Structures are given as structure tokens and as C-alpha cells.
């Protein structure tokens, strides 16, 4: 694929908000890639080319991009099953990710994990987990290992607000606080746990307040602002890294699609969704970086064309890849 040359523009080295031109271009591309990748995955699922479950991250892209921009490459990342965004933001080849959704042998996990269990150990991505809240103690365990081995490494654990009502969430936070583990909990509050509004399921609707039960510092941020996410995650991660114990961030956001592809969305109105789309994180960031003079519309159109080509290639790769051989089911199985 030919490399497109972006026009040279006179842009400030860094704006008042702290953004550089390089960051603006990179973050816009990552958010655009996640958005377009998932739209194509949605199409493929509707065509029966992707099976199982498919949970889309559309509307929440600023959290994955901002958070991973703030973390170090060797920081450990553990996520819930709405996991495509983190994997793409970490720099995993979209071809491998799409092939995994298709269940192909060339997929990131050889077609065995599918949408909900994307993992890449080489990038310290320890996988999406399907058991709601069940990954919090696992993340605490990774943080304990880093502490035990005197590594300057943080474990970032992403979860939805619905997982904060699960016992493992409280048990994991308690032990992390007792042992002062380098654990960063990032709660993506998209207002609905499956089809249940947060106020119908949680006695405490400001999720960040739950951290006070364990003396864990916490903050609530605008999760649709990629710069705010990056800054908050960087600050909290550095606190955990220097030995101040676990930290918690509640990132307020909204998912534009249903809980999964089979969700009829009877629990919310179309008007509510359309109102939320006015705060679309991708469009907000686009307007911001243009208005701040960091990029031009021409820059962004080039990026969008690059993303479209990249996703086209990912879909073509997935569709042309072979299915796993039957014997593959006996590989990578832990047996005593």
C-alpha cells in the first residue's frame, strides 16, 4: 500500500491543552480505526460471517485510546469482553483481530477466542474476560506479581459499571488496598449493565464513591474526552507505580449500540441515544484538533482514507484465511 504524504502545516508544538500535532494525528487515527473496524464487524455479523457474541465499543473509543496512550508498553492490561478497542489501540494488527472474530486460524488467538477473548501476551494484553467482574482479582494478581518482582509496572483493569456490584470487585479492591498493589481500576460507566440502568442496580450511582470503602483514591472524569482520559490515567498510574497503592477512575461515557448484537434495546429510547451521539468522542476530538490549529481537514481526510484501506485489508484477510484444523482443538490446552 502506498504511503500518503500529509501536507505540511504550521502548527503549534503543543497547545494550551497539552496536545501535540503528533498526538492529535495518532489518536484520531486510533479512534477512527476502532470505529470503522467495529462498523465492518457489525456488517459481517449481520451477514453471518462472524458467529457467537459481538459486543461493540462504538461511542467509547476515547477511553481505550486515551488510557493506553498514558500507560507504558509493558504495563499489564486486563479487560472485560467489550475488548476490541484496547487491542487495536495497543497496536495489534487489525488483520489478526478481524480474523479472530471470523474464527480463522490466522486470528490473534488462532480462532479459539473470538470477539470476547482477545489476548496478546507479547503486548501485555491478558485478554478479555466473559465473567463479569471475575477479572478484577486476576488483575490484582498481576499487580502482586509486579510488586513481588520489584518491577515498575502497573496493571490496568477495565470494567463496566455493572461489574462494580459483583463480589469479586470488592474482594479484589480490598486485597489490592491491603497490599498497596500497583493496580489501576478504570470503570467505563456507559449507564447500562446489559439492559439495566445503573440507578436500578446500584445503591451508589456515582461509582467512584465505592472506592472510599477501601481508602482507595478515586476520581470521576469525562470519558468522551480523550485528553481528559489520558491525563487522568497518567496521573493515577504514576501514583500506583510509585507505591501509593491502587487507584480508581470512573469514566463517564455512553455506548451507541446495544449491549450485544442481539439486544433489542427496549430499555432506552431512540431520542436518548441520539442525544448522547451529540457528544460523540470522535467528532468532539476532530473539532478540537482542527480548532486548535494542530491539523487541517485535509489531514483528517487522509487518515480516514488510510483507515478505510486498512479495514478493507483486514476484512479481506479474514475472509480469505483458512479455518482451524480439527486437531487444533487439542492444542494450547492446560492439563495436569
Secondary structure, 3 states (H helix, E strand, C coil): CCCCCCCCCCCCCCCCCCCCHHHHHHHHHHHHHHHHHHHHHHHHHHCCCCCCCCCCCCCCHHHHHHHHHHCCCCCEEEEECCCHHHHHHCCCCHHHHHHHHCCECCCCCCCCCCHHHCCEHHHCEEEEECCCCCHHHHHHHHHHHHHHCCCCCCEEEEEEHHHHHCHHHHHHHHHHHHCCCCEEEEEEECCEECCEEHHHHCCCCCHHHHHHHHCCEEEEEECCCHHHHHHHHHHHHHHHHCCCCCEEEEEECCCCCCCCCCCCCCCCCHHHHHHHHCCCHHHHHHHHHHHCCCCCHHHHHHHHHHHHHHHHHHHHHHHHCCECCHHHHHCCCCCC
